[in-house]
Amino acid sequence: MILFIVSFVAGVLTVLAPCVLPLLPVTLGSALGEAGNKRRPLIIIGSLSVSVFIFTLLLKGSTALIGASPSFWAYISAAILAVFGFSLLFPITWAKLMLKVPGHRKPDSWMAKGYQSRSHWWGDVLVGAALGPVFTTCSPTFFVILATVLPQSLAKGLIDLAAYVVGLALSLLLISWIGQKLVGKLEWAINPNGWFRKVLGILFVLVALAIATGYDKKVEADILASGFFDVTALEQSLHISLEGQKNIPQDPAGNGLGSNAATSTSGVTPASTTPGTKPVQSADTKSLIQKLISAVIPGERNQGKYVEMVKPSGYVNSEPFKLADYVGKKVILIDFIDYTCINCQRTFPYMKDWWAKYKDQGLEIVAFQTPEFSFEKDINNVKDAAKRFDLRFPIVLDNDYGTWNAYGNQYWPHKYLIDIHGNVVYDHIGEGNYAETEAEIVKQLNIRKQALGESGVVTASGSAVSDEAIQAASPETYFGAKRNERFGNGAPFTIGQKAFIAPTGDIAPNQFYLGGTWDIQKEYAETVTANATLSYTFTASKMYIVAQTADGSAATAHVLIDGKEIPDSWSGADVKKGLLMIDASRLYGLYANPAMGRHRIDIIFSKPGVRAYTFTFG
């Protein structure tokens, strides 16, 4: 219910975001025509809303149109808007053309009203529907719906998506009706041959050109990056005030959107298609939405009995066990993680600290490794990750999302605290609130001591782990056909082997560009030729890539920043002297800088067989 409410409010707030700019000419256009004709804005904005809803499902929420190039829809939408722009610029010529359409018997009357006549409802429908295929929102809530809710529950996802669209439509209608009242009082605005309509016609044509060339997305990205008005902060505050989700979900293996969608959520990764990833999100998706729900209000709230793990696929750091083995004996902290999720990785030091301090005082930590990508189902990869991060508490492979679904989980990471009696008394989504979480652990450990008649008091000693600042305005970006939404080359992004021309000159921000021959698969893009390239312009303080090699052998990649070899001072943890060594299936640090900025990165892979899965930021 909370997400439904927030979805509606997010739709309303979208009118304040830069991504609404292409919709404004259509909204203004709906104010033209006969004064008091309230039906016309309803038809135009109603058509726009239905179009946004339908094409969201087809282009973003499914793979039904995965073979159609985004540029195809951009050209169609631009052509429709351009035609109606010219109809405003040249009303008489347009009227003469329309005389050839059957049913037009009164040319003088028709020309007086322009194409805005009540009888030409089909024109209003076309104008409204034109932007559905190319509409892209900046709302993190919107991406949560696509990445985490729709893949898990079609019915709930449709309801939340409808709430968002209705909120957007009502705001646009309000703008339109206010504009209509103003226009109705101004004779120069009503005149079909007047300068006002010609200016609006020019605006339609300019928007059409921007959509056809992709310039509209660049303008929107520049405005977002400038921080001029951060609507997502309002959404985040709303989530927090309603005690909502804390971070944005990510997308599970095989489906998804990207995290960081246009911003990063505060330490959460929503899953995607597999039940149980960030929920099916992107957020960091492992970023798109990392800042959306950055913190759930912590506190004690009995959520009922714990749920036993379901169909575990393997155990790391322990022999097979059940949660029931610890109920009545220990306090249990369970955490849903994904070892390539940067949000999860940043919580690992705190988990290790709590394990070291409290494991002998009655705390048991159990991490459920729920995979976003297929290679994360391999227990050997999970063992390597546990060793790399020095995680010594039990890790259970949840390859089929059995336990994830049993808890109704939607995020990476997501912690649940189970008391001595087997009740879930506290949970926290994403990063942050470490002191509050530790305080709750200590509280439950003392309750356990009383229940078992043990002497002594458990005290919180505080943590020496320092918080890591998250600065990112770029969204998590996936390279597989299943979840890609940000392909910049312009060619159809479909499964199979294709040759791409590497970009020269400036490239659009938050879009990835390929060069050389690549094999596109659902989860990843794999190099087919040596020196294949991957380029991206990002805004963040840190940048990561999830990658592996097809045969398990090591491969190198040359990393350039702004056209030059990346300096050591900006190199991520896995880049040495400008070279990235890919020798395992994991997340690699590419770039790190205390100050957030916009830069272009070019990665040149040394050999075939390198699989790139996603960029994430923070």
C-alpha positions as CSV (number, residue, x, y, z in Angstrom):
1,M,0.0,0.0,0.0
2,I,2.9,2.4,0.8
3,L,4.5,1.9,-2.6
4,F,1.1,2.5,-4.2
5,I,0.8,5.8,-2.4
6,V,4.4,6.8,-3.2
7,S,4.0,5.8,-6.8
8,F,1.0,8.2,-7.2
9,V,2.9,11.0,-5.5
10,A,6.0,10.2,-7.6
11,G,3.8,10.6,-10.7
12,V,2.7,14.0,-9.5
13,L,6.3,15.1,-8.7
14,T,7.4,14.1,-12.2
15,V,6.0,17.4,-13.6
16,L,8.8,19.1,-11.6
17,A,11.6,16.9,-13.1
18,P,13.6,17.5,-16.3
19,C,12.3,14.3,-17.8
20,V,8.9,15.9,-18.3
21,L,10.2,18.5,-20.7
22,P,9.2,16.6,-23.9
23,L,5.7,16.3,-22.5
24,L,5.1,20.0,-21.9
25,P,4.5,21.0,-25.6
26,V,1.8,18.4,-25.8
27,T,0.3,19.6,-22.5
28,L,0.4,23.2,-23.8
29,G,-1.1,22.0,-27.1
30,S,-4.0,20.5,-25.2
31,A,-4.9,24.0,-23.9
32,L,-5.5,25.2,-27.4
33,G,-8.9,25.0,-29.2
34,E,-12.3,26.1,-28.1
35,A,-12.4,27.9,-24.8
36,G,-13.9,25.6,-22.2
37,N,-13.5,22.5,-24.2
38,K,-12.3,20.3,-21.3
39,R,-12.7,17.2,-23.3
40,R,-9.7,17.9,-25.5
41,P,-7.1,17.9,-22.7
42,L,-8.6,14.7,-21.4
43,I,-8.2,13.0,-24.8
44,I,-4.7,14.2,-25.4
45,I,-3.3,13.5,-21.9
46,G,-5.4,10.3,-21.6
47,S,-3.9,9.0,-24.8
48,L,-0.4,10.0,-23.5
49,S,-1.0,8.2,-20.2
50,V,-2.2,5.0,-21.9
51,S,0.7,5.2,-24.3
52,V,3.2,5.6,-21.4
53,F,1.6,2.7,-19.6
54,I,1.6,0.3,-22.6
55,F,5.0,1.1,-23.9
56,T,6.5,1.0,-20.4
57,L,5.4,-2.6,-20.2
58,L,6.5,-3.5,-23.7
59,L,9.8,-1.7,-23.8
60,K,10.9,-1.8,-20.2
61,G,8.8,-4.3,-18.4
62,S,9.1,-7.1,-20.9
63,T,11.1,-8.3,-23.9
64,A,8.2,-8.2,-26.3
65,L,9.9,-5.5,-28.4
66,I,13.5,-6.4,-27.7
67,G,14.3,-6.6,-31.4
68,A,13.1,-3.0,-32.1
69,S,15.7,-0.3,-32.0
70,P,15.0,2.6,-29.6
71,S,15.7,4.9,-32.5
72,F,12.8,3.4,-34.4
73,W,10.3,4.6,-31.8
74,A,12.1,7.9,-31.5
75,Y,11.7,8.5,-35.2
76,I,8.0,7.5,-35.1
77,S,7.2,9.8,-32.2
78,A,9.3,12.6,-33.7
79,A,7.5,12.4,-37.0
80,I,4.0,12.6,-35.3
81,L,5.0,15.6,-33.3
82,A,6.7,17.3,-36.3
83,V,3.5,16.9,-38.4
84,F,1.4,18.5,-35.8
85,G,4.0,21.2,-35.3
86,F,3.7,22.1,-39.0
87,S,-0.1,22.1,-38.7
88,L,0.2,24.9,-36.2
89,L,2.8,26.8,-38.3
90,F,0.8,26.5,-41.5
91,P,-2.8,26.1,-40.6
92,I,-4.3,27.0,-44.0
93,T,-2.0,24.6,-45.9
94,W,-2.8,21.9,-43.3
95,A,-6.5,22.6,-43.7
96,K,-6.3,22.2,-47.5
97,L,-4.6,18.9,-47.0
98,M,-7.2,17.7,-44.6
99,L,-9.9,18.6,-47.1
100,K,-8.9,15.5,-48.9
101,V,-9.8,13.4,-45.9
102,P,-13.3,12.0,-46.3
103,G,-15.9,13.7,-44.1
104,H,-14.7,17.3,-44.2
105,R,-17.6,19.3,-45.7
106,K,-17.0,22.7,-44.1
107,P,-13.6,23.9,-44.9
108,D,-14.1,27.5,-43.7
109,S,-15.3,26.4,-40.4
110,W,-12.6,23.7,-40.1
111,M,-9.8,26.1,-40.9
112,A,-11.1,28.6,-38.4
113,K,-10.7,26.1,-35.7
114,G,-7.5,24.4,-37.0
115,Y,-6.8,20.8,-36.3
116,Q,-8.0,21.4,-32.8
117,S,-11.6,20.9,-33.8
118,R,-13.7,18.6,-31.7
119,S,-14.4,16.5,-34.7
120,H,-10.7,15.6,-35.1
121,W,-10.3,13.6,-31.9
122,W,-8.0,11.2,-33.7
123,G,-5.5,13.9,-34.1
124,D,-5.5,14.5,-30.3
125,V,-5.1,10.8,-29.7
126,L,-2.1,10.7,-32.0
127,V,-0.4,13.7,-30.4
128,G,-0.9,12.3,-26.9
129,A,0.3,8.8,-27.9
130,A,3.4,10.0,-29.7
131,L,5.5,10.3,-26.6
132,G,4.7,7.0,-24.9
133,P,7.5,5.0,-26.7
134,V,10.2,7.5,-25.8
135,F,9.1,8.7,-22.4
136,T,11.8,8.1,-19.7
137,T,11.2,9.2,-16.2
138,C,13.7,10.3,-13.6
139,S,11.7,8.9,-10.8
140,P,13.4,6.3,-8.7
141,T,10.0,4.9,-7.6
142,F,9.2,4.2,-11.2
143,F,12.3,2.1,-11.6
144,V,11.6,0.3,-8.3
145,I,8.2,-0.8,-9.8
146,L,9.9,-2.0,-13.0
147,A,12.9,-3.7,-11.5
148,T,11.5,-5.2,-8.3
149,V,7.7,-5.3,-8.3
150,L,6.7,-6.3,-11.8
151,P,9.0,-9.3,-12.0
152,Q,7.6,-10.7,-8.8
153,S,4.0,-9.7,-9.0
154,L,2.4,-8.7,-12.3
155,A,-0.8,-7.6,-10.7
156,K,0.8,-5.5,-8.0
157,G,3.3,-4.1,-10.5
158,L,0.5,-3.0,-12.8
159,I,-1.4,-1.4,-10.0
160,D,1.6,0.6,-8.8
161,L,2.5,1.5,-12.4
162,A,-1.0,2.7,-13.0
163,A,-0.8,4.8,-9.8
164,Y,2.3,6.5,-11.1
165,V,0.8,7.2,-14.5
166,V,-2.5,8.5,-13.0
167,G,-0.4,10.9,-10.7
168,L,1.5,12.1,-13.8
169,A,-1.7,12.5,-15.8
170,L,-3.6,14.5,-13.1
171,S,-0.7,16.9,-12.8
172,L,-0.5,17.4,-16.6
173,L,-4.3,17.9,-16.7
174,L,-4.1,20.6,-14.1
175,I,-1.4,22.4,-16.0
176,S,-3.5,22.0,-19.2
177,W,-6.7,23.3,-17.7
178,I,-5.0,26.2,-16.1
179,G,-3.4,27.0,-19.4
180,Q,-6.8,26.6,-21.2
181,K,-8.4,29.2,-18.9
182,L,-5.6,31.6,-19.6
183,V,-5.6,31.0,-23.3
184,G,-9.4,31.4,-23.4
185,K,-9.0,35.0,-22.1
186,L,-6.4,35.9,-24.7
187,E,-7.6,36.5,-28.2
188,W,-4.1,36.5,-29.7
189,A,-3.6,33.0,-28.3
190,I,-6.9,31.6,-29.8
191,N,-6.2,33.0,-33.3
192,P,-5.2,30.0,-35.5
193,N,-3.0,32.2,-37.6
194,G,-1.5,34.1,-34.7
195,W,2.1,34.2,-33.5
196,F,1.4,32.2,-30.3
197,R,0.4,29.1,-32.2
198,K,3.3,29.5,-34.5
199,V,5.7,29.7,-31.6
200,L,4.1,26.5,-30.2
201,G,4.4,24.9,-33.6
202,I,8.1,25.7,-33.6
203,L,8.3,24.2,-30.1
204,F,6.7,21.0,-31.4
205,V,9.2,20.8,-34.3
206,L,12.1,21.4,-32.0
207,V,11.0,18.7,-29.6
208,A,10.6,16.4,-32.5
209,L,14.1,17.1,-33.6
210,A,15.5,16.6,-30.1
211,I,13.7,13.3,-29.8
212,A,14.9,12.1,-33.2
213,T,18.5,13.0,-32.4
214,G,18.5,11.9,-28.8
215,Y,19.4,15.4,-27.7
216,D,16.4,15.5,-25.3
217,K,18.0,12.8,-23.2
218,K,21.3,14.8,-23.1
219,V,19.5,17.9,-21.9
220,E,17.7,15.9,-19.2
221,A,20.9,14.3,-18.0
222,D,22.7,17.6,-17.9
223,I,19.9,19.1,-15.7
224,L,19.9,16.1,-13.4
225,A,23.7,16.2,-13.1
226,S,23.6,19.9,-12.3
227,G,21.4,19.2,-9.2
228,F,19.2,22.2,-10.1
229,F,16.1,20.5,-8.6
230,D,16.3,17.0,-7.1
231,V,12.8,15.6,-7.1
232,T,14.2,12.2,-6.0
233,A,15.1,13.7,-2.7
234,L,11.4,14.5,-2.1
235,E,10.5,10.9,-2.9
236,Q,13.2,9.7,-0.6
237,S,11.8,11.8,2.2
238,L,8.3,10.5,1.6
239,H,9.5,6.9,1.8
240,I,11.3,7.6,5.0
241,S,8.4,9.4,6.5
242,L,6.1,6.5,5.7
243,E,8.7,4.1,7.0
244,G,9.0,2.7,3.6
245,Q,11.7,0.9,1.7
246,K,15.0,2.1,2.4
247,N,17.0,1.5,-0.7
248,I,16.3,0.6,-4.1
249,P,16.0,-3.0,-5.2
250,Q,18.1,-4.6,-7.8
251,D,17.5,-6.9,-10.5
252,P,18.1,-10.6,-10.2
253,A,19.8,-12.9,-12.6
254,G,18.4,-12.7,-16.0
255,N,15.9,-9.9,-15.8
256,G,16.3,-6.6,-14.6
257,L,16.9,-3.0,-14.9
258,G,19.9,-1.4,-13.6
259,S,20.6,0.0,-10.4
260,N,21.7,3.4,-10.0
261,A,19.1,4.1,-12.5
262,A,19.6,7.7,-12.6
263,T,20.9,8.1,-9.2
264,S,22.0,5.6,-6.7
265,T,20.0,4.7,-3.8
266,S,21.4,4.7,-0.5
267,G,23.0,1.4,-0.3
268,V,20.4,-0.9,-1.6
269,T,20.3,-3.1,-4.6
270,P,16.9,-4.1,-5.8
271,A,16.2,-7.4,-7.4
272,S,15.3,-8.1,-10.9
273,T,13.7,-11.0,-12.5
274,T,14.8,-13.8,-10.4
275,P,12.8,-13.8,-7.3
276,G,15.0,-12.2,-4.9
277,T,17.5,-9.9,-6.3
278,K,17.4,-6.4,-5.6
279,P,14.2,-7.3,-5.8
280,V,14.0,-7.3,-9.3
281,Q,15.3,-4.2,-9.7
282,S,18.3,-2.4,-10.8
283,A,18.5,0.0,-8.2
284,D,22.0,0.2,-7.0
285,T,19.9,-1.5,-8.7
286,K,22.8,-2.1,-7.7
287,S,22.2,1.2,-8.4
288,L,19.4,3.2,-10.2
289,I,17.9,4.0,-7.5
290,Q,20.2,3.9,-4.7
291,K,19.2,7.1,-3.1
292,L,15.5,6.6,-3.3
293,I,14.8,4.8,-0.2
294,S,17.9,5.4,1.6
295,A,16.9,4.4,5.0
296,V,14.1,2.6,6.8
297,I,13.3,4.1,10.1
298,P,14.9,1.7,12.5
299,G,13.2,0.3,15.5
300,E,11.7,-2.7,17.1
301,R,8.6,-4.1,15.4
302,N,7.5,-7.6,15.8
303,Q,6.9,-9.0,12.3
304,G,5.9,-12.5,13.4
305,K,7.8,-15.7,13.5
306,Y,10.9,-16.3,11.5
307,V,10.6,-18.3,8.2
308,E,12.8,-21.4,7.8
309,M,15.2,-21.4,4.8
310,V,13.8,-23.0,1.6
311,K,15.7,-25.3,-0.7
312,P,19.3,-24.2,0.1
313,S,21.7,-24.9,-2.8
314,G,24.9,-25.2,-0.7
315,Y,26.7,-24.0,2.4
316,V,29.9,-22.0,2.8
317,N,31.7,-21.9,6.2
318,S,29.4,-24.5,7.7
319,E,27.9,-27.9,7.4
320,P,24.2,-28.1,6.4
321,F,21.9,-26.7,9.1
322,K,18.5,-25.1,9.7
323,L,17.6,-21.8,11.4
324,A,15.5,-23.9,13.8
325,D,18.8,-25.3,15.1
326,Y,19.5,-21.9,16.6
327,V,16.0,-20.7,17.7
328,G,15.7,-20.8,21.4
329,K,19.5,-20.8,21.7
330,K,20.8,-17.7,19.9
331,V,19.9,-14.4,18.4
332,I,20.0,-14.7,14.6
333,L,20.9,-12.0,12.2
334,I,20.1,-13.0,8.6
335,D,21.1,-11.0,5.6
336,F,20.3,-11.3,2.0
337,I,23.4,-10.5,0.0
338,D,24.9,-10.8,-3.5
339,Y,28.6,-10.9,-3.5
340,T,29.0,-8.7,-6.7
341,C,26.6,-6.1,-5.2
342,I,28.6,-3.0,-4.1
343,N,26.0,-2.1,-1.6
344,C,26.4,-5.5,0.0
345,Q,30.2,-5.3,-0.1
346,R,30.1,-2.0,1.8
347,T,28.2,-3.7,4.7
348,F,30.6,-6.6,5.0
349,P,33.0,-4.9,7.3
350,Y,30.2,-4.2,9.8
351,M,29.0,-7.8,9.6
352,K,32.5,-9.0,10.2
353,D,32.8,-6.7,13.2
354,W,29.6,-7.8,14.8
355,W,30.5,-11.5,14.2
356,A,33.8,-11.0,15.9
357,K,32.4,-9.2,18.9
358,Y,29.2,-11.1,19.6
359,K,29.4,-14.6,18.2
360,D,30.6,-15.8,21.6
361,Q,27.8,-13.9,23.3
362,G,24.9,-15.6,21.5
363,L,24.8,-14.1,18.0
364,E,24.6,-16.2,14.9
365,I,24.9,-14.5,11.5
366,V,23.5,-16.3,8.4
367,A,24.0,-14.7,5.0
368,F,21.8,-15.9,2.1
369,Q,23.7,-15.5,-1.2
370,T,20.8,-14.8,-3.7
371,P,22.4,-14.5,-7.2
372,E,21.8,-11.7,-9.6
373,F,23.8,-13.4,-12.3
374,S,24.1,-17.1,-13.3
375,F,27.8,-17.4,-12.4
376,E,27.0,-16.5,-8.8
377,K,25.2,-19.8,-8.4
378,D,28.6,-21.5,-8.5
379,I,29.6,-22.4,-4.9
380,N,33.3,-22.1,-5.8
381,N,32.7,-18.5,-6.8
382,V,30.9,-17.8,-3.5
383,K,33.8,-19.5,-1.6
384,D,36.3,-17.3,-3.4
385,A,34.3,-14.2,-2.5
386,A,34.0,-15.3,1.2
387,K,37.8,-15.8,1.3
388,R,38.4,-12.4,-0.5
389,F,36.2,-10.5,2.0
390,D,37.2,-12.7,5.0
391,L,33.6,-13.6,5.7
392,R,33.7,-16.4,8.3
393,F,30.0,-16.7,9.3
394,P,27.7,-19.2,7.5
395,I,26.7,-18.3,3.9
396,V,23.8,-20.3,2.4
397,L,23.3,-20.4,-1.4
398,D,19.8,-19.4,-2.2
399,N,20.1,-20.1,-6.0
400,D,16.4,-20.7,-6.6
401,Y,15.3,-17.6,-4.5
402,G,13.4,-20.0,-2.2
403,T,14.3,-18.2,1.0
404,W,14.2,-14.8,-0.6
405,N,10.6,-15.4,-1.7
406,A,9.7,-16.9,1.7
407,Y,10.6,-13.6,3.3
408,G,9.0,-11.6,0.6
409,N,12.4,-9.9,0.2
410,Q,13.1,-7.3,-2.5
411,Y,16.5,-5.8,-1.7
412,W,20.2,-6.5,-1.5
413,P,21.2,-6.2,1.3
414,H,18.3,-6.7,3.7
415,K,18.9,-7.7,7.3
416,Y,16.4,-9.4,9.6
417,L,17.0,-9.9,13.3
418,I,15.4,-12.9,15.0
419,D,15.1,-13.0,18.8
420,I,15.6,-15.9,21.1
421,H,12.0,-16.9,20.7
422,G,12.1,-17.0,16.9
423,N,10.3,-13.7,16.3
424,V,11.5,-11.2,13.6
425,V,11.9,-8.1,15.8
426,Y,13.9,-5.8,13.5
427,D,14.8,-5.4,9.9
428,H,16.9,-3.0,7.8
429,I,17.2,-2.5,4.1
430,G,20.4,-1.3,2.5
431,E,23.4,0.4,3.9
432,G,23.5,2.7,6.9
433,N,22.0,2.8,10.4
434,Y,24.9,0.6,11.6
435,A,24.8,2.0,15.2
436,E,21.1,1.4,15.4
437,T,21.3,-2.1,14.1
438,E,24.2,-2.9,16.5
439,A,22.2,-1.5,19.4
440,E,19.2,-3.8,18.5
441,I,21.6,-6.8,18.4
442,V,22.9,-6.0,21.8
443,K,19.4,-5.5,23.2
444,Q,18.3,-8.9,21.9
445,L,21.5,-10.5,23.2
446,N,20.7,-9.2,26.7
447,I,17.1,-10.4,26.4
448,R,18.5,-13.8,25.5
449,K,20.7,-13.9,28.5
450,Q,17.8,-13.2,30.8
451,A,15.7,-15.9,29.0
452,L,18.4,-18.5,29.4
453,G,19.4,-17.4,33.0
454,E,22.9,-16.5,31.9
455,S,24.9,-13.9,34.0
456,G,26.5,-10.8,32.7
457,V,25.6,-8.0,30.4
458,V,26.4,-7.5,26.7
459,T,27.5,-4.0,25.9
460,A,27.9,-2.3,22.6
461,S,31.5,-1.4,22.1
462,G,31.1,0.7,19.0
463,S,32.6,0.1,15.6
464,A,35.9,1.2,14.2
465,V,34.6,0.8,10.7
466,S,34.3,4.1,8.9
467,D,31.3,4.9,6.7
468,E,32.0,5.3,3.0
469,A,30.4,8.2,1.2
470,I,28.3,7.4,-1.8
471,Q,28.4,9.9,-4.6
472,A,26.7,8.9,-7.8
473,A,24.4,10.4,-10.4
474,S,24.8,7.7,-13.0
475,P,22.5,4.6,-12.9
476,E,23.6,1.0,-12.9
477,T,23.9,0.0,-16.5
478,Y,23.5,-3.6,-17.8
479,F,25.1,-4.9,-20.9
480,G,22.9,-8.0,-21.5
481,A,19.9,-7.9,-23.9
482,K,17.5,-8.8,-21.1
483,R,18.0,-5.7,-19.1
484,N,19.7,-3.2,-21.3
485,E,18.1,0.2,-21.6
486,R,21.1,2.4,-22.2
487,F,22.7,1.3,-25.5
488,G,24.2,4.3,-27.3
489,N,25.4,3.0,-30.7
490,G,21.9,3.1,-32.2
491,A,21.9,-0.3,-33.8
492,P,19.3,-2.8,-32.6
493,F,20.5,-4.4,-29.4
494,T,19.4,-8.0,-29.9
495,I,20.9,-11.4,-28.9
496,G,23.6,-12.6,-31.3
497,Q,27.0,-11.6,-32.6
498,K,27.4,-8.1,-34.1
499,A,30.1,-5.7,-35.1
500,F,29.9,-2.1,-33.7
501,I,31.8,1.1,-34.7
502,A,33.5,2.7,-31.7
503,P,32.3,6.2,-31.1
504,T,34.5,9.2,-31.8
505,G,34.0,12.6,-30.2
506,D,31.5,13.3,-27.4
507,I,29.1,10.6,-26.3
508,A,25.8,10.9,-24.5
509,P,26.0,10.5,-20.7
510,N,24.8,7.3,-19.1
511,Q,24.7,5.4,-22.4
512,F,27.2,2.6,-23.2
513,Y,28.9,2.3,-26.5
514,L,30.6,-0.8,-28.0
515,G,33.4,-1.0,-30.5
516,G,34.5,-4.1,-32.4
517,T,32.7,-7.4,-32.5
518,W,30.6,-8.5,-29.5
519,D,28.4,-11.5,-28.8
520,I,25.2,-10.2,-27.0
521,Q,23.5,-12.6,-24.6
522,K,20.7,-12.1,-22.1
523,E,23.0,-11.4,-19.1
524,Y,26.2,-10.1,-20.7
525,A,28.0,-8.8,-23.7
526,E,31.1,-10.9,-24.7
527,T,34.1,-9.7,-26.7
528,V,34.6,-11.7,-29.9
529,T,37.6,-9.8,-31.2
530,A,40.7,-8.5,-29.5
531,N,40.8,-4.8,-28.7
532,A,37.0,-4.6,-28.5
533,T,35.9,-1.4,-26.7
534,L,33.4,-0.3,-24.1
535,S,32.8,3.4,-23.6
536,Y,30.6,5.4,-21.2
537,T,30.3,8.9,-19.8
538,F,29.4,8.8,-16.1
539,T,29.0,11.1,-13.1
540,A,30.2,9.6,-9.9
541,S,33.1,9.4,-7.5
542,K,33.5,5.6,-8.0
543,M,32.8,3.2,-10.8
544,Y,32.8,-0.6,-10.9
545,I,32.3,-3.3,-13.5
546,V,31.0,-6.9,-13.1
547,A,33.0,-9.1,-15.4
548,Q,34.5,-12.6,-16.0
549,T,36.1,-14.5,-18.8
550,A,34.3,-17.3,-20.7
551,D,37.0,-19.9,-20.1
552,G,38.2,-18.8,-16.7
553,S,41.6,-17.6,-17.9
554,A,42.9,-14.2,-17.1
555,A,42.5,-11.2,-19.4
556,T,43.6,-7.6,-19.3
557,A,41.9,-4.4,-20.3
558,H,43.4,-1.0,-20.9
559,V,41.5,1.8,-19.0
560,L,41.3,5.3,-20.3
561,I,39.8,8.4,-18.6
562,D,38.9,11.3,-20.8
563,G,41.0,9.9,-23.6
564,K,44.1,9.4,-21.5
565,E,45.5,6.5,-19.5
566,I,43.8,6.6,-16.1
567,P,46.3,8.0,-13.5
568,D,47.1,6.0,-10.4
569,S,45.4,8.6,-8.2
570,W,42.1,7.9,-10.0
571,S,42.5,4.2,-10.5
572,G,40.0,1.8,-8.8
573,A,41.3,-1.0,-6.5
574,D,41.6,-3.4,-9.4
575,V,43.4,-1.1,-11.9
576,K,47.2,-1.0,-11.8
577,K,49.2,1.2,-14.2
578,G,46.2,1.7,-16.4
579,L,45.5,-2.0,-16.7
580,L,42.6,-4.0,-15.3
581,M,43.2,-7.7,-14.7
582,I,40.1,-9.9,-15.0
583,D,40.8,-13.2,-13.4
584,A,37.6,-14.2,-11.6
585,S,33.8,-13.8,-11.8
586,R,33.3,-10.7,-9.6
587,L,33.0,-7.0,-9.2
588,Y,36.0,-4.9,-10.2
589,G,36.9,-1.4,-9.1
590,L,37.7,0.8,-12.1
591,Y,37.7,4.4,-10.9
592,A,37.9,6.1,-7.5
593,N,38.0,9.8,-6.8
594,P,37.1,11.7,-3.6
595,A,35.3,14.3,-5.7
596,M,32.3,13.4,-7.8
597,G,32.7,14.5,-11.4
598,R,31.7,13.7,-15.0
599,H,34.2,11.7,-17.0
600,R,34.4,9.5,-20.1
601,I,35.8,6.0,-19.6
602,D,37.0,3.8,-22.4
603,I,37.9,0.1,-21.7
604,I,39.9,-1.7,-24.4
605,F,39.8,-5.5,-23.8
606,S,42.9,-7.4,-24.8
607,K,41.3,-10.6,-26.1
608,P,38.1,-12.4,-27.0
609,G,36.0,-14.1,-24.3
610,V,35.6,-11.3,-21.8
611,R,32.0,-11.0,-20.5
612,A,30.9,-7.7,-19.3
613,Y,27.7,-7.7,-17.1
614,T,27.1,-4.2,-15.6
615,F,28.5,-0.9,-14.6
616,T,27.6,0.3,-11.1
617,F,28.5,3.5,-9.2
618,G,28.8,4.9,-5.8
